[in-house]
Amino acid sequence: MAAFPSIKLTYFNFRGRAEHVRLALYIGGIPFEDKRLSREEFGALKSSFPLGQVPVLEVDGQVLTQTDAILRYVRRTSRWPLPN
């Protein structure tokens, strides 16, 4: 199986919209960096995010936004369901 890409998930330091993504990455066996922002950090970085919002998933330098789109990517990348 090919190696996973470098993945970084950026969201606030609480569950919210990114919790589904964190769980999907964990269940799918996909290694990722979990970058958790404080409100102050988000205020300073907001203009650097596409659409000015989080969650943001960075995959080998490419940025994905919107929770549903991120979850679709994770599903296609994951090892779930496992082969028989």
C-alpha positions as CSV (number, residue, x, y, z in Angstrom):
1,M,0.0,0.0,0.0
2,A,1.3,3.5,-0.8
3,A,2.4,5.8,2.0
4,F,-0.1,8.3,3.2
5,P,0.4,12.0,2.3
6,S,1.4,14.6,4.9
7,I,-1.9,15.7,6.5
8,K,-2.6,18.6,8.9
9,L,-6.0,19.3,10.3
10,T,-6.5,22.9,11.6
11,Y,-9.4,23.8,13.9
12,F,-10.2,25.3,17.3
13,N,-9.3,23.5,20.5
14,F,-12.7,21.9,21.0
15,R,-14.8,19.3,19.2
16,G,-17.1,21.1,16.9
17,R,-17.1,20.5,13.1
18,A,-13.6,19.0,13.1
19,E,-14.4,16.2,15.5
20,H,-16.0,14.1,12.8
21,V,-12.9,14.6,10.7
22,R,-10.6,13.6,13.6
23,L,-12.6,10.5,14.2
24,A,-12.6,9.5,10.5
25,L,-8.9,10.0,10.2
26,Y,-8.3,8.0,13.4
27,I,-10.7,5.1,12.4
28,G,-9.3,5.1,8.8
29,G,-5.7,4.7,10.2
30,I,-4.5,7.9,8.6
31,P,-1.7,9.7,10.4
32,F,-2.2,13.4,10.7
33,E,-1.1,16.5,12.6
34,D,-3.9,18.0,14.7
35,K,-3.3,21.8,14.9
36,R,-5.6,23.3,17.5
37,L,-6.1,27.1,17.4
38,S,-6.9,29.5,20.2
39,R,-9.3,32.3,19.4
40,E,-6.4,34.7,19.3
41,E,-4.4,32.5,16.9
42,F,-7.5,32.2,14.6
43,G,-8.0,36.0,14.6
44,A,-4.4,36.4,13.4
45,L,-4.6,33.6,10.8
46,K,-8.1,34.0,9.6
47,S,-7.2,35.9,6.4
48,S,-4.8,33.1,5.4
49,F,-7.5,30.5,5.3
50,P,-9.6,29.9,2.2
51,L,-13.1,31.3,2.9
52,G,-11.7,32.7,6.2
53,Q,-12.9,29.7,8.1
54,V,-11.9,26.4,9.6
55,P,-11.7,23.4,9.6
56,V,-9.0,23.3,7.0
57,L,-7.2,20.1,5.9
58,E,-3.8,20.6,4.3
59,V,-2.7,17.6,2.2
60,D,0.9,17.8,0.8
61,G,0.5,21.6,0.5
62,Q,-3.0,21.5,-1.0
63,V,-5.8,22.9,1.1
64,L,-9.3,21.5,1.5
65,T,-12.1,23.3,3.2
66,Q,-15.7,22.5,4.3
67,T,-16.3,19.6,6.6
68,D,-18.3,17.4,4.1
69,A,-15.6,17.8,1.4
70,I,-12.9,16.9,3.9
71,L,-14.8,13.8,5.1
72,R,-15.2,12.7,1.5
73,Y,-11.5,13.0,0.9
74,V,-10.7,11.1,4.2
75,R,-13.1,8.3,3.2
76,R,-11.4,7.8,-0.2
77,T,-8.0,7.9,1.5
78,S,-8.7,5.6,4.4
79,R,-8.3,1.9,4.9
80,W,-12.0,1.5,5.7
81,P,-13.7,-0.8,5.0
82,L,-10.9,-3.3,5.4
83,P,-10.5,-5.9,2.7
84,N,-11.7,-9.5,3.6
